[in-house]
């Protein structure tokens, strides 16, 4: 009986999943500065190419205004950079990674041009689409 239990334990040990653990990531740089008055900055970089830098100042409405950048690499080695600003106007990222809106079709641009001409001429419409100021 002991032999059967020992054989079962050996079979379980052999059948246990073998995890392919990646090598640990080394931290090359970790600089932080907090002045205690709302002004701060930090910079972080790892040996796998990931890097983050940011600095911040107190904002006029009590928020923290920040500017910074993030760099990382895709598995194929392609580098991606993201720059950002965060302030009273919200979070504003800039990167080739971010989707962009499709261009407006020609008929929509024409409608916008006509609306602007009407606005400049003082022509206005009510909520139902009826012209308000008839001449």
C-alpha positions in Angstrom: 0.0 0.0 0.0 2.8 2.4 0.8 4.3 1.7 -2.6 1.0 2.7 -4.3 0.8 6.0 -2.3 4.4 6.7 -3.1 3.8 6.1 -6.8 0.8 8.4 -6.7 2.8 11.2 -5.1 5.6 10.8 -7.7 3.0 10.9 -10.5 1.5 14.1 -9.1 4.9 15.7 -8.8 5.8 14.9 -12.4 2.3 16.1 -13.6 2.5 19.4 -11.7 2.5 22.4 -14.1 5.9 23.7 -14.9 5.8 27.5 -14.9 8.2 29.4 -17.3 9.0 32.3 -15.0 10.5 35.3 -16.8 13.7 36.7 -15.4 13.2 39.4 -12.7 13.2 43.0 -13.9 15.9 45.2 -12.5 15.2 48.7 -11.5 17.8 51.0 -13.0 16.5 54.3 -11.7 14.0 55.3 -9.0 14.2 59.0 -8.2 11.5 60.7 -6.1 11.2 64.2 -4.7 8.2 65.5 -2.8 8.7 69.0 -1.4 5.6 68.7 0.9 4.0 71.8 -0.7 2.3 70.0 -3.6 5.4 70.2 -5.8 6.8 66.8 -6.7 8.7 64.9 -9.4 9.6 61.3 -10.0 11.5 59.2 -12.5 11.5 55.4 -12.8 13.3 53.2 -15.3 13.6 49.4 -15.5 16.0 47.3 -17.5 13.2 46.1 -19.8 12.9 49.6 -21.2 9.9 50.8 -19.3 10.3 54.4 -18.1 8.0 56.8 -16.4 8.7 60.5 -15.6 6.3 63.0 -14.1 6.4 66.3 -12.3 3.5 68.1 -10.5 2.6 71.4 -9.0 -0.5 72.6 -7.1 -3.3 73.7 -9.3 -5.5 76.8 -9.0 -8.7 74.7 -8.2 -7.0 72.5 -5.6 -6.0 69.8 -8.1 -2.5 68.6 -8.8 -1.2 69.7 -12.2 1.0 67.0 -13.8 3.1 66.6 -16.9 5.0 63.5 -17.8 5.9 60.7 -20.1 5.6 56.9 -20.2 7.8 54.6 -22.5 7.3 50.9 -23.0 8.0 48.2 -25.6 5.8 45.8 -27.3 6.8 42.1 -27.4 8.1 42.6 -31.0 10.5 45.3 -29.8 8.5 48.3 -31.0 8.9 51.3 -28.7 5.8 53.3 -27.7 5.9 56.8 -26.1 3.1 58.6 -24.4 3.2 62.1 -23.1 0.5 63.5 -20.9 -0.7 66.6 -19.1 -3.3 66.5 -16.3 -4.6 69.8 -15.0 -7.9 71.7 -14.5 -8.7 70.9 -18.1 -8.5 67.1 -17.5 -6.1 64.3 -18.6 -4.7 65.0 -22.1 -2.5 62.2 -23.4 -0.5 62.5 -26.7 0.7 59.4 -28.5 0.6 57.7 -31.9 -0.9 54.8 -30.0 -4.2 56.7 -29.3 -7.0 56.4 -31.8 -7.9 59.5 -33.8 -11.4 60.4 -35.2 -12.2 59.8 -38.8 -12.2 62.9 -41.0 -15.6 64.5 -41.5 -17.2 63.8 -44.9 -17.4 66.6 -47.4 -21.2 67.1 -46.9 -20.7 67.6 -43.2 -18.0 70.2 -43.8 -20.3 72.0 -46.2 -23.1 72.0 -43.6 -20.7 73.4 -41.0 -19.6 76.1 -43.4 -23.3 77.1 -44.1 -24.1 77.2 -40.4 -21.1 79.5 -39.8 -22.3 81.8 -42.6 -25.8 81.9 -41.1 -24.4 82.6 -37.6 -22.3 85.4 -39.0 -25.3 86.9 -40.7 -27.3 86.8 -37.5 -29.7 84.0 -38.6 -30.8 81.8 -35.7 -33.1 78.9 -35.3 -35.3 77.6 -32.4 -35.1 74.1 -30.9 -37.6 72.8 -33.6 -35.4 74.1 -36.4 -37.6 77.0 -37.3 -35.9 80.3 -38.2 -36.4 82.8 -35.4 -35.3 86.1 -36.9 -37.1 86.6 -40.2 -36.3 89.7 -42.2 
